[in-house]
C-alpha cells in the first residue's frame, strides 16, 4: 500500500474507532518504512462520517455556557472531539491531495494525523467517563467547508486550516483548561493541555510549509497569507490572540494583526 492509498482508506472509514485504528497503523508503517512509497490516490470530496452527530450550520449551533455543570463540560468536550475527528481527516486529505511535495511534508502530516487521532481518543474517553459519547450532541460542518473551499490550492489550505482555524485553538484553549481546573475536572484539563501543547506543533508545520510553498512561487508570505484568508475564510480574525503560543509556532503577529 502507498501512503496516499492509506490516507484515502482513513478518509473512507466512517466510524471514529476505525479512523483511529487505521491512522495508528498507517503512521507506524510509514515511520518504520513498511509503507515506503507516497504514491497517488484521489481523496473523496467529503470523508465518511458516522450517522451521528447531526451536522448543522455553525450559526444553528446552541450556545455553550461556562464549563461548570456536567452538561456544559460534556458540550465543550463533544465540540472538541468533533474538531479532532475533522483534524484527522484534514491531515490525511493533505497527504492524498497535494502531490509532488518533499518527503518531509508527508512526515509532518502523518505525524499530525497520528496526534489528532490520539486527541480524539483522549477526549472520547473523557466523554465516556462523564456518561456521554461522541454523537450525542449536534456538531457543525464548518471545518470541512473550509477544506472544500481550499481543496484546489495548497497555499490556501495551509493559510486557512492550520494558520487560522488551528491557530484559533491556541487562543481559546488556555481559558478552557483554566475553567476545567476551576470546576475540579483535572482529567479534562490534562487532556486539553496535551492537545494545546501538540497543536503548537501542528500550527508550526502549517507555517513551515506555507513559507516553503510561498518561496517556491516567489510570493511574500505575510501579504499572500492575508490575501488568501480574505478570499477563502468566511469568518473574521478575532482578538485576543495568544501571541506567545503563536510565536512559538512560528506565526508572527505581522501576519494576522493587520487583518484582525
Secondary structure, DSSP 8 states (H G I E B T S, - for coil): --HHHHHHHHHT--SHHHHHHHHHHHHHHHHTTSS---------SS----S-S-EE-GGGS-----TTSHHHHHHHHHHHHHHHHHHHHHHHHHHHHS-S--HHHHHHHHHHHHHHHHHHHHHHHHHHHTT--TTSS-EE-HHHHHHHHTTT-HHHHHHHIIIIIIHHHHHHHHHHHHHHHHTT-HHHHHHHHHHHHHHHHHHHHHHHHHHHHHHHTT--HHHHHHHHHHHH--S---S---HHHHHHTT--HHHHGGG-
